[in-house]
Amino acid sequence: MINITPRAAALLLALAALLGGCSKSEPQPAARIVLVQPAAMAASTGGVYTGEIRARHEVDLAFRVGGRIAARLVDVGAEIRTGQALARLDPADLELAAAAARAQLAAAESEHATARAERARYADLIARKFVSQAAFEAKDNAYNSALARLDQARSQSRMSGNQAAYGTLSSEFPAIVTSVLADAGQVVGAGQAVMRVARPEEKEVAIAIPESRLVELKTAKNLAVSLWADPKITLPGELRELSPAADPATRTYAARIRILNPTPDVRLGMTARVALDGAVESVLLVPLGAVIDAGQGPLVRVVEDGKVVSRPVKVARFREDGVELSSGLAAGEQVIISGAGRLVDGQEVQAKAATTPDRQR
């Protein structure tokens, strides 16, 4: 008979409990529930672009001399006439400069008169051989120098007179003030823009075109411009200008659509929509929250066999109701529409179909 001590019995019981615990499988964590929505085809709104109505010709007006602005005489939106005073500089410095120029002119005229009289006197003396040729030439040179200084003083006086007139800012054509860039009390330099004005005769819509739509825009036979304020007003348009280079931030191309025969209802600064002709095409549309950027470009995450899979995609355009994709995803794939940025590839998840409110996020 084997004798078992109490200490040995305790060790055997602990070992048995440990082995029994190892034989039981630990429960697996529950798969995370994610909201999904199948990628679906939708009608593209790529043929409609929103932009701002601008004047074809916009000019920055500036004083031709520097100084402190004493008064601004018009506000933004004012319709101005040719030659109308828009702003004035403090005339004190300009008047002092003009007075100094007049004084210099008077001194130059006096000096010139003296030099001319001296030259005439020495010409008479040299004819009677009372002075040397060198003495006459000295007086002749003094006269020529005085004449040059007189011409310089006259030019400076005329310039100072012009500068006094340059103290009033005006436009050389009828226009509308679109922006005020400097105000009364501000010191400006010569050539610094003070106001921006626009000629109202020709109006156009400034829009941005994605790369995928350039050919469509160039080949469009008809362009229709409608006002956001009154969609019933629709006017014909034509492509006037297309930028040769894309904007580095948005990767879109700036375009100007000239409005043919604009009505008085078309005002500068209004929002307008430009619609291109052509058939409506179908595109793949996903919710806004489905597209994320993990540092290597846009992507969406889908559920495939209960696991998360990333799909790099190419975005065609953003819409109010979602994002149009041009490549990277197939119709019908179960797209994770919320919280995709907190998931990783291969993670086990449980897909739950999104309800209507979820899809609108």
Secondary structure, DSSP 4 states (H G I P E B T S, - for coil): -----HHHHHHHHHHHHHHHHHHSPPPPPPPEEEEEEE-EEEE--TTEEEEEEEES-EEEEE-SS-EEEEEE---TT-EE-TT-EEEEE-HHHHHHHHHHHHHHHHHHHHHHHHHHHHHHHHHHHHHTTSS-HHHHHHHHHHHHHHHHHHHHHHHHHHHHHHHHHTTEEE-SS-EEEEEE---TT-EE-TT-EEEEEE-SSSEEEEEEEEGGGHHHHHH-S-EEEEESS-TT-EEEEEEEEE-SS--TTT-EEEEEEEESS--TT--TT-EEEEEE-S---EEEEE-GGG-EE-SSSEEEEEEETTEEEEEE-EEEEEETTEEEEEES--TT-EEE-SSGGG--TT-BEEEEE--HHHHT-
